[in-house]
Amino acid sequence: MKVISFLIEYFKSPRTVGAVAPSSEKLAEKMVSDIDFENAKCIVEYGPGTGVFTDKLLGRKKQDTILLLLEYNKEFCKRLEEKCNRYDNIIVINDSDENVDEHLAKYNIEKVDYVVSGLPFASLPKNGSNKILEKTRGILKSDGLFITFQYTLLKKEFITVYFKKIDMERVLFNVPPAYVFRCYSC
Ligand SMILES: C[S@@+](CC[C@H](N)C(=O)[O-])C[C@H]1O[C@@H](n2cnc3c(N)ncnc32)[C@H](O)[C@@H]1O
């Protein structure tokens, strides 16, 4: 069901959805494996889609940790709202990640510990991607972490401009195989 609705949304908007199927469990595990759930006060997820990474975050976050989900696609947002309605401190917003700072300001959140991203930078417009990466650097705490995945290394240089250091790991059990980037601001 998840796979079919993902595919339908891909055909409606291929460049924004950027993949024909949700990420694998293995990739989702890797995406959250560096998060210090005990101490995180606020986690933002960009482009959660049907919520494969969200499930991991919901399952591990402390009750008082704020999780803000920012998803552009209306259908995905509806599913995310249903998924999250029994959890505390979850904010689901149907908007572009380009406006992440404005949404955080509404909730009086100045800085966040982690940004977990499912955004397909390879197919998104360059201006929008620049804006998102610039804002991401601005909202992260000095020891915060931006975690994103990409199917190729084509956008590595592009992302590197915004961060001091990037660690990379390959996840083969995903269609297609993916690279997880952990991006540090200091
Ligand atoms: C490759 S899918 C990843 C979905 C999910 N994270 C996963 O890994 O299965 C990309 C997601 O990013 C969303 N997206 C694309 N551009 C966006 C933007 N500017 N703001 C918010 N979400 C966006 C798409 O709607 C889609 O849900």
PDBQT file of the ligand as one rigid body, heavy atoms in Angstrom, charges set to zero:
ROOT
HETATM    1  C1  LIG A 201      12.972  10.616  -2.080  1.00  0.00    +0.000 C 
HETATM    2  S1  LIG A 201      11.454  10.994  -1.221  1.00  0.00    +0.000 S 
HETATM    3  C2  LIG A 201      11.946  10.410   0.390  1.00  0.00    +0.000 C 
HETATM    4  C3  LIG A 201      10.783  10.026   1.256  1.00  0.00    +0.000 C 
HETATM    5  C4  LIG A 201      11.169   9.313   2.562  1.00  0.00    +0.000 C 
HETATM    6  N1  LIG A 201      12.011  10.159   3.378  1.00  0.00    +0.000 N 
HETATM    7  C5  LIG A 201      11.876   8.018   2.247  1.00  0.00    +0.000 C 
HETATM    8  O1  LIG A 201      13.119   8.012   2.374  1.00  0.00    +0.000 OA
HETATM    9  O2  LIG A 201      11.217   7.035   1.883  1.00  0.00    +0.000 OA
HETATM   10  C6  LIG A 201      11.543  12.763  -1.112  1.00  0.00    +0.000 C 
HETATM   11  C7  LIG A 201      10.466  13.436  -0.266  1.00  0.00    +0.000 C 
HETATM   12  O3  LIG A 201      10.774  14.824  -0.155  1.00  0.00    +0.000 OA
HETATM   13  C8  LIG A 201       9.581  15.600  -0.347  1.00  0.00    +0.000 C 
HETATM   14  N2  LIG A 201      10.010  16.932  -0.797  1.00  0.00    +0.000 N 
HETATM   15  C9  LIG A 201      10.604  17.264  -1.964  1.00  0.00    +0.000 A 
HETATM   16  N3  LIG A 201      10.894  18.576  -1.991  1.00  0.00    +0.000 NA
HETATM   17  C10 LIG A 201      10.478  19.088  -0.814  1.00  0.00    +0.000 A 
HETATM   18  C11 LIG A 201      10.528  20.391  -0.227  1.00  0.00    +0.000 A 
HETATM   19  N4  LIG A 201      11.068  21.417  -0.875  1.00  0.00    +0.000 N 
HETATM   20  N5  LIG A 201      10.024  20.555   1.004  1.00  0.00    +0.000 NA
HETATM   21  C12 LIG A 201       9.482  19.499   1.692  1.00  0.00    +0.000 A 
HETATM   22  N6  LIG A 201       9.421  18.248   1.196  1.00  0.00    +0.000 NA
HETATM   23  C13 LIG A 201       9.905  18.037  -0.037  1.00  0.00    +0.000 A 
HETATM   24  C14 LIG A 201       8.806  14.779  -1.373  1.00  0.00    +0.000 C 
HETATM   25  O4  LIG A 201       7.436  15.138  -1.387  1.00  0.00    +0.000 OA
HETATM   26  C15 LIG A 201       9.067  13.355  -0.879  1.00  0.00    +0.000 C 
HETATM   27  O5  LIG A 201       8.161  12.990   0.120  1.00  0.00    +0.000 OA
ENDROOT
TORSDOF 0
